[in-house]
């Protein structure tokens, strides 16, 4: 006898539209500095606020070793401590927070529905603060050795490389700052950059240039990562001369930029060619009642400070939208 397939929660909702959902004034997707700031502003304004994040609080900021350019901390502060303080402030004003993976955004006539891997949530306004993830190199061996010598987070994995020889790829702030951080553990850190000069802030560059454990290889890219049970060597190519050479290393840390976490709103919210969400100066997207803040949107400067600023602006305009759209004020 053939058994009839059970209809799951999401199929029932799609077919009938009568499954009860939790309703909110504002839903914020992402709990990094942009999302937490937005949640703080909206909850403090007595809006029923929900913050959803797949991994918890902090985003990329939480795994940053030291943040020196956030006002109010003259000696600097670790990313973990700063985002914990942000989260505590959000909780104080009563915003709800859940840990679920957001899958899509649906539009109703007046409301917006956020679909996660566990449920659906309806809101009058949605703030997208889903951040960005490390961009992969795309070279052979990178995927094979992820977690076995290839890493994207020095503060997460640096302690595993005590006394080792490490390769760091990139030339921006993240690459240079994390290369300096890794010298706490490694005997040698080699920074590989495809250009002749770094893009990092001058203070970060100076720390790298004066650190005796750091060498820099200019005008070069990693063509291949290889080894047996873990990373053992890389093939480097000089982009000017075309010359290739083999280099033996114990680990590779990749800082090749960030990819916006926007795939879940593709086809709903307007994106640029790189997947960044397009907004105006008020964080408004092309959809009424939908805003974007932080690293997920197209912007000039990606810092904790600017992410928090985006979150505050998005929250303010979401509140104004709700007042005008639903209460006529």
Beta strands, then each sheet from edge to edge (+ up, - down):
strand 1: 22-29
strand 2: 49-53
strand 3: 96-99
strand 4: 102-107
strand 5: 112-116
strand 6: 120-128
strand 7: 132-134
strand 8: 150-151
strand 9: 165-169
strand 10: 188-192
strand 11: 214-217
strand 12: 220-227
strand 13: 231-238
strand 14: 244-248
strand 15: 251-254
strand 16: 258-260
strand 17: 290-292
sheet 1: 3+ 2+ 1+ 6+ 5- 4+
sheet 2: 3+ 2+ 1+ 6+ 17+
sheet 3: 7+ 16-
sheet 4: 8+ 15+ 9+ 10+ 11+
sheet 5: 12+ 13- 14+
end
